[in-house]
Amino acid sequence: MEECRTTLYDMHMKYGGKMVPFAGFLLPVQYEKTGVIREHMAVRTGCGLFDVSHMGEILCEGEGALDNLNYLLTNDFTGMYDGQARYSPMCNEKGGVVDDLIVYKIRDNHYFIVVNAANKDKDVAWMLAHQRKGACFTDISGRVGQIALQGPAARKILGRIAAPEWIPETYYSCKTEGSAAGMRCLISKTGYTGEEGYELYVDSKEAPVLWESLMEAGKEEGLVPCGLGARDTLRLEAAMPLYGHEMNDEITPLETGLQFAVKRNKKDFVGKEALDKAGEPARKRVGLKVTGRGIIREGAAVYIGEEQIGWSTSGTHAPFLGYPVAMALVQAHKADVGSRVEAKVRGRRVEAEVVKLPFYKRQV
């Protein structure tokens, strides 16, 4: 399949992006002048700019929209205020995860949903298959450009192109009728890096102008464009689960540690019966700090002694922390915090310690 280009492709070329195929798109894995580690550190200490236009955007509208969302998703969307955002897994009948996503309430009967790029077509088909009377799901992904501004300096930079009333103050909230650099956009206080930051949704045709406006506004703070490599190391350091790694159609949100987003007291939702029947999860997601030599990547068998207790789901060297970390799905009763484990990496054992998640947490 030929990869698509986001509306920001020319910007990546201008700034020296090293392009790779990802989720059906050509996207920068890193930039020539910086590289993954410098981009990662820029977000932790200053600010970075990401093209997230490959993500999918779907509208859910109609008098039955709220009822349909509450049936389709594990979280509860009752009582949200206009401009509030809420995270949720979307389960199949077995309790596995079809995808995880964010829902924004624009106003009553009108919701804006952001889904993972690689799952967009699957998600749209799933939503349409579970569309109820009085609700309508519409895929608008091709019309929306998404840019993420992430890091301690994000507020200052955004404030140079957006009036204070258009900058949301509360985490997981947005300004639905915001404006930045003279362009109408939805501005949300969200992100996937573990830092304070914002995600801006704009007409795809206007995204390049918004990108350049942000780059110009961030010159004093050393704002740098960041690629997929830093996006992954940042989210892993912050222990944020990624679909296809920490969750999938066979892994439940309860095993992934997403109990906060599964409202089991709701009357019904897709997957509820299976989750209730399964009871307490037999597996759980844990953090591993590598204490031996080596890096534990995805798919490494995890042992205590000679017994395999699970496998790693993601792993890397954590640039800000200065040591390798991994997340793993293991038997729930076998790996409490402080437990010593080993992971099999290229035929040899690498020692690690089970640690509390997240590995990194921003100091407020």
C-alpha positions in Angstrom: 0.0 0.0 0.0 1.3 3.4 -0.9 1.7 5.7 2.1 -0.2 9.0 2.3 1.3 12.3 3.2 0.0 14.5 5.9 -0.7 18.1 5.1 2.6 18.9 6.9 4.8 16.8 4.6 6.5 19.9 3.1 7.3 21.2 6.6 9.0 18.0 7.4 11.1 18.2 4.2 12.0 21.9 5.1 13.2 21.0 8.6 15.1 17.9 7.5 12.7 15.1 8.6 13.9 11.6 8.1 10.7 10.1 6.7 9.5 6.6 7.3 6.2 4.7 6.7 3.9 4.6 9.7 0.2 3.7 10.0 -0.2 4.3 6.2 1.5 7.7 6.3 5.0 9.0 5.6 6.1 10.7 8.8 9.4 11.9 10.3 11.0 9.4 12.7 13.5 12.2 13.6 15.1 15.3 12.2 18.6 15.7 10.8 19.7 18.6 13.1 18.5 17.0 16.3 17.8 13.3 16.5 15.7 11.3 18.9 17.6 12.0 22.1 17.8 15.8 21.6 14.1 16.0 20.6 13.2 14.0 23.7 15.2 16.2 26.0 13.8 19.3 24.3 10.3 18.2 25.3 11.4 17.5 28.9 13.2 20.8 29.4 11.8 23.2 26.8 9.3 22.4 24.1 8.8 20.2 21.0 6.4 20.3 18.1 4.8 17.1 16.6 2.8 16.4 13.5 -0.1 14.2 14.7 -2.3 14.7 11.6 -2.3 11.0 10.9 -4.6 10.4 13.9 -8.3 9.8 13.1 -11.1 12.1 13.9 -14.8 11.0 14.1 -17.9 12.9 15.0 -20.8 11.4 17.0 -23.9 13.5 16.6 -27.7 13.3 17.3 -30.1 13.0 20.1 -28.9 9.4 20.8 -25.2 10.3 20.7 -24.6 10.2 24.5 -26.5 6.9 24.8 -24.5 5.4 22.0 -21.1 6.5 23.4 -22.0 5.1 26.8 -22.9 1.7 25.2 -19.9 1.6 22.9 -17.2 2.8 25.3 -16.2 1.6 28.8 -16.0 5.1 30.4 -19.1 7.1 31.3 -19.7 10.3 29.4 -22.7 11.4 31.4 -22.5 14.9 33.0 -19.6 16.2 30.9 -19.4 20.0 30.4 -19.0 21.6 27.0 -15.2 21.5 26.2 -14.4 18.5 28.5 -12.4 15.6 27.2 -12.5 12.1 28.5 -10.3 9.0 27.7 -11.7 5.6 27.2 -11.0 2.1 25.9 -13.4 0.7 23.3 -13.9 -3.0 23.9 -15.0 -6.0 21.9 -17.5 -8.6 23.3 -14.6 -10.6 24.8 -13.4 -7.6 26.8 -10.4 -7.1 24.6 -9.5 -3.6 23.4 -10.6 -2.5 19.9 -8.8 0.8 20.4 -8.3 3.5 23.1 -9.4 7.0 22.3 -10.4 10.5 23.5 -13.9 12.0 23.4 -14.4 15.7 23.5 -17.9 17.1 24.2 -18.4 20.0 21.9 -22.0 20.6 23.1 -25.1 18.5 23.9 -25.6 15.8 21.2 -22.3 16.7 19.5 -19.0 14.8 20.3 -15.6 14.8 18.7 -13.6 11.5 18.9 -9.9 11.1 18.3 -8.6 7.6 17.6 -5.3 5.9 16.8 -4.2 6.2 13.2 -3.5 2.6 12.5 -7.0 1.7 13.8 -9.0 4.4 12.2 -10.7 2.4 9.5 -11.3 -0.5 11.9 -12.7 1.9 14.5 -15.1 3.6 12.0 -16.4 0.2 10.9 -16.9 -0.9 14.5 -18.7 2.3 15.4 -21.0 2.1 12.4 -21.7 -1.5 13.2 -22.8 -0.4 16.7 -24.5 2.8 15.7 -27.8 3.1 17.4 -31.0 5.0 16.5 -30.7 8.7 17.0 -26.9 8.7 16.6 -24.6 9.2 13.6 -20.9 8.6 13.3 -19.0 10.5 10.6 -15.3 10.1 9.7 -13.8 13.6 9.2 -10.1 12.6 9.4 -9.2 13.9 6.0 -10.4 17.4 6.9 -8.5 17.8 10.1 -4.8 18.6 10.8 -3.5 18.0 14.3 -0.4 19.5 15.8 1.0 18.8 19.3 3.0 21.4 21.3 4.5 19.7 24.3 6.9 20.7 27.1 7.3 23.1 30.0 7.5 26.1 27.6 4.3 25.2 25.7 2.0 27.7 27.5 4.4 30.6 26.9 4.8 29.8 23.2 1.1 29.2 22.6 0.4 32.5 24.4 2.2 34.4 21.7 -0.2 33.3 19.0 -3.4 32.7 21.0 -5.3 35.0 23.3 -5.6 33.9 27.0 -9.3 33.1 26.6 -8.4 30.4 23.9 -5.9 28.6 26.0 -7.5 25.9 28.2 -6.4 25.8 31.9 -7.6 22.4 33.0 -6.0 19.1 31.9 -8.3 17.2 29.6 -10.3 20.2 28.5 -10.5 22.2 25.4 -11.6 25.5 23.8 -13.9 24.2 21.0 -14.1 27.6 19.2 -10.5 28.6 19.8 -8.2 30.7 17.6 -4.4 30.6 17.1 -2.5 32.8 14.7 -5.8 34.0 13.3 -7.0 30.4 12.5 -10.0 28.8 14.0 -9.1 25.6 15.8 -10.0 23.4 18.7 -7.2 23.7 21.4 -7.0 21.0 24.0 -4.8 20.6 27.0 -3.8 17.1 26.3 -0.8 15.1 25.1 1.1 11.9 24.9 4.5 12.9 26.4 4.1 13.2 30.2 4.6 16.9 29.9 2.3 19.9 30.0 1.2 20.6 26.5 -1.5 21.3 24.0 -3.0 19.7 20.9 -4.4 21.9 18.2 -7.0 20.7 15.6 -7.2 22.8 12.6 -8.5 22.7 9.0 -5.9 20.5 7.3 -5.2 23.1 4.6 -4.3 25.6 7.3 -2.0 23.3 9.3 1.3 24.3 7.6 0.7 28.0 8.4 -0.1 27.1 12.0 3.1 24.9 12.2 5.2 27.8 11.0 3.5 30.3 13.3 4.3 28.0 16.3 7.9 27.5 15.2 8.4 31.3 14.9 6.7 31.9 18.3 9.0 29.3 19.9 12.3 30.6 18.7 13.3 32.1 22.0 12.6 28.8 23.8 14.5 26.7 21.3 11.3 25.0 20.0 12.3 22.0 17.8 10.2 19.7 15.5 10.0 16.2 16.9 9.4 12.8 15.2 8.0 9.5 15.9 11.1 8.3 17.7 10.9 10.9 20.5 7.1 10.5 20.7 7.6 6.9 21.6 10.4 7.3 24.1 8.5 10.1 25.8 5.3 8.1 26.1 7.2 5.1 27.3 9.2 7.1 29.9 5.8 8.4 31.1 4.4 4.8 31.1 1.6 5.7 28.7 0.2 2.5 27.1 0.2 2.2 23.3 -2.3 0.2 21.3 -0.7 -2.8 19.8 1.8 -3.1 22.6 0.2 -2.7 26.1 -3.3 -3.5 24.8 -4.9 -5.2 21.8 -8.0 -7.3 20.9 -6.9 -10.0 23.3 -5.7 -7.8 26.3 -8.4 -6.2 28.4 -8.2 -2.6 29.8 -8.2 -4.1 33.3 -5.0 -6.0 32.6 -3.5 -2.9 31.2 -4.2 -1.0 34.4 -7.0 1.2 33.0 -9.6 0.6 35.7 -10.1 4.3 36.1 -11.6 4.4 32.6 -13.8 1.3 32.9 -17.1 2.2 34.7 -18.4 -1.3 35.6 -21.4 0.2 37.4 -22.8 1.3 34.1 -25.9 -0.7 33.1 -24.2 -2.0 30.0 -21.5 -1.5 27.5 -19.8 -3.7 24.9 -17.5 -6.1 26.7 -19.0 -5.6 30.2 -20.4 -9.1 30.5 -17.0 -10.6 29.6 -15.1 -8.3 32.0 -17.5 -9.1 34.8 -17.3 -12.8 34.2 -13.5 -12.8 34.2 -13.3 -11.2 37.6 -10.0 -9.9 38.9 -7.4 -9.9 36.1 -4.9 -12.7 36.1 -2.3 -10.5 34.3 -1.2 -7.0 35.0 1.0 -4.3 33.3 4.2 -3.6 35.3 7.2 -1.4 34.9 10.7 -2.8 34.7 13.9 -0.9 35.4 16.9 -2.6 33.8 19.6 -3.3 36.4 21.7 -5.5 34.2 23.4 -4.8 30.8 21.1 -4.5 27.8 17.8 -3.0 26.6 14.6 -5.0 26.9 12.5 -4.5 23.8 9.0 -5.6 23.0 8.3 -9.3 23.0 11.0 -10.5 25.4 10.0 -13.4 27.8 10.1 -12.3 31.4 11.2 -14.8 34.1 11.5 -15.3 37.8 14.0 -18.1 38.1 13.1 -20.6 35.4 9.4 -19.8 35.3 8.2 -17.5 32.6 5.7 -15.1 34.1 5.0 -12.9 31.1 6.5 -10.8 28.3 7.6 -7.3 27.7 5.3 -5.0 25.7 7.5 -2.0 25.1 11.1 -1.1 26.0 13.8 1.4 25.3 16.6 3.5 26.8 14.9 6.4 28.7 16.9 9.5 27.7 15.9 11.8 30.5 16.2 9.1 33.3 19.4 7.8 31.9 18.7 4.1 32.0 16.7 1.5 30.1 13.1 0.7 31.1 10.3 -1.6 29.8 6.7 -2.3 30.4 5.6 -5.9 30.7 2.4 -8.0 31.0 2.9 -10.6 33.7 1.1 -12.9 36.1 -0.6 -10.6 38.6 0.5 -12.4 41.7 4.1 -12.9 40.6 5.7 -9.5 40.3 5.1 -7.0 43.0 7.1 -3.8 43.1 10.7 -4.7 44.2 10.6 -8.1 42.6 13.7 -9.2 40.7 13.1 -10.6 37.2 15.0 -11.4 34.1 14.1 -10.9 30.4 15.5 -13.0 27.6 17.1 -10.7 25.1 18.9 -12.3 22.1 19.4 -15.6 23.9 20.7 -14.1 27.2 19.1 -13.0 30.4 19.0 -9.3 31.3 18.3 -8.5 34.9 15.6 -6.0 35.9 13.5 -4.8 38.9 9.8 -4.3 39.0 9.2 -0.6 39.8 6.1 1.6 40.3 4.7 3.3 37.2 5.1 5.8 35.8 8.9 5.8 35.4 8.8 9.6 34.9 6.4 12.1 36.3 6.5 15.8 35.7 7.3 17.9 38.7 4.5 20.5 39.1 
